[in-house]
Amino acid sequence: MKKAVFLAVVLSLLLSGLASNATAAEEKGGLFVNLTTDDTWAAGKAILFAHEKVLKRGHKPVAIWLNVRAIYLADKKRPSHIHGLMKERGKSIQDMLQAFVNDGGVVIACAACSQAAGLTEEDFIDGVQMGNPDLVMGLLFDPQVKTLSW
C-alpha cells in the first residue's frame, strides 16, 4: 500500500511538472534588442537573430530599439549593404527591418537620437515607431522580456 501511495505521489508530481513545462512553452517571453551601431554587418546579424531566430520561433514581443548611430539604419534615404552570409539574400538593412515589422516585430527609433541626427518619423521606413518612455520602458522592464545589446 505504501508503494502505491508513493508511486501515486511521484506520478502526480511528474505530471504536474509536465503541465507546467507545457505552459512555459506556450508562454514564450519576448526580446528587446538594444542596437546602437550603424555598422551593417553587426546590424544585419542583430536583425537576422531577432527576426529569424526569435520572432519566427514564437517569442513575443520582439523589439529592436535603434539608438545612437543605429538610428541611421531606418532612414529610407540612406542606402545600405549587407556583409558576409546575409549578402546572398540580396536584402538591404531597410529590407530586413521592413520584413521584421511585417512579421510582427517592433522597431523603435530613439526620439533623442533621431533629433540629434536630424531625422524625423517621415524619414523612416514604414512601420518604425518613434520611441517614447512609456513604449521603451514598457518593453525594457517587462519581466517576460529579455534584453540583448548589439
C-alpha positions, 0 to 999 in steps of 0.5 A: 500500500505504501508503494502505491501511495508513493508511486501515486505521489511521484506520478502526480508530481511528474505530471504536474511538472509536465503541465507546467513545462507545457505552459512555459512553452506556450508562454514564450517571453519576448526580446528587446534588442538594444542596437546602437551601431550603424555598422551593417554587418553587426546590424544585419546579424542583430536583425537576422537573430531577432527576426529569424531566430526569435520572432519566427520561433514564437517569442513575443514581443520582439523589439529592436530599439535603434539608438545612437548611430543605429538610428541611421539604419531606418532612414529610407534615404540612406542606402545600405549593404549587407556583409558576409552570409546575409549578402546572398539574400540580396536584402538591404538593412531597410529590407530586413527591418521592413520584413521584421515589422511585417512579421510582427516585430517592433522597431523603435527609433530613439526620439533623442537620437533621431533629433540629434541626427536630424531625422524625423518619423517621415524619414523612416521606413514604414512601420518604425515607431518613434520611441517614447518612455512609456513604449521603451520602458514598457518593453525594457522592464517587462519581466517576460522580456529579455534584453540583448545589446548589439 
